Amino acid sequence: MRFWKHFRCWIKSNDDSHQLPAVNFQFWLGYELRTENSGLVFKMGLKRRTRELALQMLFQMDMGTVQLKDLEENFLPLASAPEAAKVMALRMVRKTWDKLADIDKHLRNLAENWDLTRMAAVDRNILRLATYEIIYDSEIPKSVAINEAIEIVKRYSTDESSKFVNGILDKLEKQTQS
């Protein structure tokens, strides 16, 4: 099953002297951006796509609609992503889900006056993934995990969410340094 988001935009020249005709774009799950006429495709990096797939999977599990096995059998085969991204996303979700109780404990301590259930589901799950990377994945620099989480939350959540996520993850980074 594929969900495409269509939008139309105007392309301006560099000197603002004129506008080129509108171009229709298609966007599928944040992975491809292609023009309707030329078929040009711009692909994001493998690690970003891995994190986005992991977010989508963790979100579905968090909503209680599916188990990891169902995602592995039904969601991943249909995802528009390189096989390496699918494998890494599945590993990331497994490891995050295994440490979920500890990760949620950290988030509760960091999110003053916020219950996890009151957080937007996208924000909560991107925080979980980033917290896993910051605390348990020594191969990922903490600043990269934070920046990636902020960029992903900007794409999938509200304007205010990036500030909220940045604040929580910044506190976590400072805590883990001491």
C-alpha positions as CSV (number, residue, x, y, z in Angstrom):
1,M,0.0,0.0,0.0
2,R,1.5,3.4,-1.0
3,F,0.4,6.8,0.3
4,W,1.5,9.7,-1.9
5,K,1.2,13.3,-0.8
6,H,0.8,15.6,-3.8
7,F,1.5,19.3,-3.7
8,R,2.0,22.1,-6.2
9,C,4.6,24.9,-5.9
10,W,5.9,27.8,-7.9
11,I,9.6,28.0,-8.7
12,K,11.1,31.5,-8.6
13,S,14.2,32.6,-10.4
14,N,17.1,33.7,-8.3
15,D,16.6,37.3,-9.0
16,D,12.8,37.2,-8.4
17,S,12.3,38.7,-11.9
18,H,9.9,36.0,-12.9
19,Q,8.2,32.8,-11.9
20,L,8.4,29.6,-13.7
21,P,5.3,27.4,-14.2
22,A,4.0,25.5,-11.3
23,V,5.4,22.0,-10.8
24,N,3.6,19.1,-9.3
25,F,5.6,17.1,-6.8
26,Q,4.9,13.7,-5.3
27,F,6.2,12.8,-1.9
28,W,6.1,9.3,-0.5
29,L,6.7,8.6,3.2
30,G,9.5,11.2,3.3
31,Y,11.7,9.2,1.0
32,E,11.3,10.4,-2.5
33,L,10.5,13.7,-4.0
34,R,9.9,13.6,-7.7
35,T,8.6,16.0,-10.3
36,E,5.5,14.9,-12.2
37,N,7.0,15.7,-15.6
38,S,10.7,14.9,-15.3
39,G,10.7,12.0,-12.9
40,L,13.6,13.5,-11.1
41,V,14.1,11.9,-7.7
42,F,15.9,13.3,-4.7
43,K,16.7,10.7,-2.0
44,M,17.6,11.3,1.6
45,G,20.5,9.6,3.3
46,L,20.4,6.0,4.4
47,K,20.6,6.8,8.2
48,R,17.8,9.4,8.0
49,R,15.6,6.9,6.1
50,T,16.4,4.3,8.7
51,R,15.4,6.6,11.6
52,E,12.1,7.5,9.8
53,L,11.2,3.9,9.2
54,A,12.1,3.1,12.8
55,L,9.8,6.0,13.9
56,Q,7.0,4.7,11.8
57,M,7.3,1.2,13.2
58,L,7.7,2.4,16.8
59,F,4.7,4.7,16.4
60,Q,2.5,1.8,15.2
61,M,3.7,-0.4,18.1
62,D,3.1,2.4,20.6
63,M,-0.5,2.8,19.3
64,G,-1.0,-0.9,20.1
65,T,-2.2,-1.7,16.6
66,V,0.6,-4.1,15.6
67,Q,3.4,-6.2,17.0
68,L,7.0,-6.1,15.7
69,K,6.5,-9.4,13.9
70,D,3.6,-7.9,11.9
71,L,5.6,-4.9,10.9
72,E,8.5,-7.2,9.8
73,E,6.2,-9.3,7.7
74,N,3.7,-6.7,6.4
75,F,5.1,-3.1,6.7
76,L,8.8,-3.4,5.8
77,P,8.4,-5.4,2.6
78,L,6.2,-2.5,1.3
79,A,8.4,0.3,2.5
80,S,10.2,2.3,-0.2
81,A,13.6,2.1,1.3
82,P,16.9,0.3,0.6
83,E,17.2,-3.1,2.2
84,A,20.0,-1.9,4.4
85,A,17.7,0.8,5.9
86,K,15.0,-1.8,6.5
87,V,17.4,-4.1,8.4
88,M,18.9,-1.2,10.4
89,A,15.4,0.2,11.3
90,L,14.2,-3.2,12.5
91,R,17.3,-3.6,14.6
92,M,16.9,-0.1,16.0
93,V,13.2,-0.7,16.9
94,R,14.0,-4.0,18.6
95,K,16.7,-2.5,20.7
96,T,14.6,0.5,21.6
97,W,11.6,-1.6,22.5
98,D,13.7,-3.9,24.6
99,K,14.9,-0.9,26.6
100,L,11.6,0.9,26.6
101,A,11.0,0.8,30.4
102,D,14.4,2.4,31.1
103,I,14.1,4.9,28.2
104,D,10.6,6.0,29.4
105,K,12.0,6.4,33.0
106,H,14.6,8.7,31.6
107,L,12.1,10.7,29.6
108,R,9.7,11.0,32.6
109,N,12.6,12.5,34.7
110,L,13.6,14.9,32.0
111,A,10.1,16.1,30.9
112,E,9.2,18.1,33.9
113,N,5.4,18.4,34.4
114,W,4.8,16.2,31.3
115,D,3.3,12.8,31.4
116,L,4.5,10.6,28.5
117,T,0.9,9.8,27.6
118,R,0.2,13.6,27.1
119,M,3.0,14.0,24.6
120,A,2.2,13.8,21.0
121,A,2.8,10.2,19.9
122,V,5.3,11.3,17.2
123,D,7.3,13.4,19.7
124,R,7.2,10.6,22.3
125,N,8.5,8.0,19.8
126,I,11.2,10.2,18.3
127,L,12.4,11.0,21.8
128,R,12.5,7.2,22.6
129,L,14.6,6.5,19.5
130,A,17.0,9.4,20.2
131,T,17.2,8.5,23.8
132,Y,18.2,4.9,22.8
133,E,20.9,6.3,20.5
134,I,22.3,8.7,23.1
135,I,22.4,6.3,26.0
136,Y,23.0,2.9,24.4
137,D,24.5,3.3,21.0
138,S,28.1,4.5,21.4
139,E,28.7,4.4,17.6
140,I,26.3,7.4,17.1
141,P,27.6,10.8,18.3
142,K,25.1,12.3,20.7
143,S,25.0,15.6,18.7
144,V,24.0,13.6,15.6
145,A,21.3,11.7,17.4
146,I,19.9,15.0,18.6
147,N,20.1,16.8,15.3
148,E,18.5,13.9,13.4
149,A,15.6,13.7,16.0
150,I,15.0,17.5,15.6
151,E,15.0,17.3,11.8
152,I,12.6,14.3,11.8
153,V,10.2,15.9,14.3
154,K,10.1,19.1,12.2
155,R,9.0,17.0,9.3
156,Y,6.4,14.8,11.1
157,S,5.1,16.9,14.0
158,T,4.3,20.5,14.9
159,D,6.5,23.6,14.8
160,E,6.7,23.7,18.6
161,S,7.7,20.1,18.8
162,S,11.2,20.7,17.6
163,K,11.9,23.0,20.5
164,F,10.4,20.6,23.0
165,V,12.4,17.6,21.6
166,N,15.6,19.7,21.5
167,G,15.1,20.8,25.2
168,I,14.5,17.2,26.4
169,L,17.4,15.7,24.4
170,D,19.8,18.6,25.4
171,K,19.1,17.8,29.1
172,L,19.7,14.1,28.4
173,E,23.0,14.9,26.7
174,K,24.2,17.0,29.7
175,Q,23.1,14.3,32.1
176,T,25.0,11.6,30.3
177,Q,28.2,13.7,30.1
178,S,28.4,14.1,33.9
